[in-house]
């Protein structure tokens, strides 16, 4: 399965993806995970073994729903997705730093980046599974977790919209300096994914590049249950 995931991620049209990330800050990907893999991950949600903690969103006023952070060692499929996407997105991350006239700082391999996280006492894994029932939603937020963070995240939807659930669109809101905010609404099919910024994205202006802060969330599920998989690349304190 690991080699297969690596092949699938590596064979994506990365030139087009890189263009979309530069142009609009996010990129919607085609179906990557099979239906069987999605069902496997959904089935894993009800088990206790692979997780370090469970978060009730209502308790912390994050929204309405629940999510579970995986513990180390990560399940094989999660580890493979994390490593494979990191290798491609590190190129984009360093290019974005160049736009902002900063030095490239993201190594080629995920483990080398995680070693940097460890130096800042960020050692807890952050990939997670999310579950929303009817009426559930996720408030706009950012997943930073410490001083060190990777500029991108990847989120998968694990069941089928307008079949297993209704509503539940992915939301991105850009805070444009000295202007009103801009919103993006993205729908994902089962097994497909969205790449989006963790904190901000560079935008070309008249005097060079500047930053748009980006927050993400999930709109209200109007019926059914929605499951998601979040791949976050930096570890947490």
Helices and strands as residue ranges (DSSP letters): H 2-10, H 14-24, E 27-29, H 35-44, E 51-56, H 57-60, E 63-64, E 66-70, H 76-99, H 110-119, E 128-132, E 137-141, E 152-157, E 165-167, E 170-175, E 182-186, E 193-197, E 200-205, E 208-218, E 221-224, E 226-232
